[in-house]
Amino acid sequence: MPFREESSEAPGSRALQAPCDANFVDAAADRTGSQELITLLANFFRILALLLSALGSYGLLSTGLA
């Protein structure tokens, strides 16, 4: 019979533990800040593209009516 290590945790329920290092916390905060910045820029350019598309469609329609 193979040796099996007993554990008080349920299988597959290992919690991730962050190291007690201040640099790790700062790196996680920087990563979160950069993700927020990327999301903000992506939303800005998405809205800009939508507005330019609407302006272009209006321009094409208005030239066809004149």
N, C-alpha and C positions, 0 to 999 in steps of 0.2 A: 504494500500500500504506500503510495507516494506521500511525502511529508507535506502537510498543508499548514500554512501560518494562520493562526486565529486572529481575528480582528473584531473590534467592537463596532466598527462601521458597517453599514449595509453595503453590499457589493455595488460598485458604480456610484457611490455617493461621496466620493472624496472631494472635500471642499478645497478650493485653491486658496492657499495662504500666501499673502504678499510678504516679501522679506521686510524685516524691520530696518530698512535703509531709507533715509530721507531722499536720496537721489532717485530711488524708484518712484516715490510718491510724486516728486517734481516732474519726472519723465511722463508719468501717467497724466498729470495735469496738463502738460504741454501737448501731449497727444490729443487730449480731449479738446483743448483750445484750437488746435490746428484742424481737427475734424469739424468743429463749429465754423471756422473760417471758410473751409472748403464748401460746406453746405450753404453758407451765406452767399458765397460767390456763385455757386451753381444756381441757386434760386434767382439771384440778380440777373445772370445772363439768360436764364430761361425766360424771365419776364421781358427782358430786352428783346430777345428773339421773337417773342410773341407780339410785342408792340411793333417791331419793324415789319413783321409779316403782315400784320393788320394794316399798317400804313402802305405797304406795297400793294396789297390787295385793293385798298381804296384807290390808290393811284391808277392801277390798271382798270378798275371799273369806271373811274371818272373820265379817263381818256377815251374809253369806248363810248361813253354817253355824249361826248361833246361833238 
